[in-house]
């Protein structure tokens, strides 16, 4: 079997390829084409959601539960009015849950726990609003990157099909491939931090959920002991 000299010449011809070592990050990403724009949008949106939720969590003082001790003392003494006043100004979601619980204890004690669960569910929904968007962005970003890579490879092979054997060079092929793969790399670079941010915020929400369950049960226990003493 003989190999045509033109094919050997084409495979051994090395056209000068752009050096990635001298390219800045912006110039490197610019080679990804139009598919980079939705990935840029995903990165900005993910960062915005994460920072917004961090600020909301910080404003809610989720780690500050010093108000629970004095609250339980008032409930144990049967002073529900003072206990409700203790919840005023509490930024933690538990403050609003306990307020609803105390109102229910005064008006309909048999439905107090159910009312506390209802308000706690609403507070958790408000706290977790927007967190699911991070999971969506973590899923869609690699798909957008893969789409950009596939379209880039299609354009590359269409160009190679139109080129003659004499114009074919390995360097041209390699250059087209790494440019097409840029979108996949960019999509993964957005997805990994977005997934980590979602896991972090979800864990914080789970901690708050356990806090609320603990606070409600402690208030109910103290309230029950107070009613027995009466």
Beta strands, then each sheet from edge to edge (+ up, - down):
end
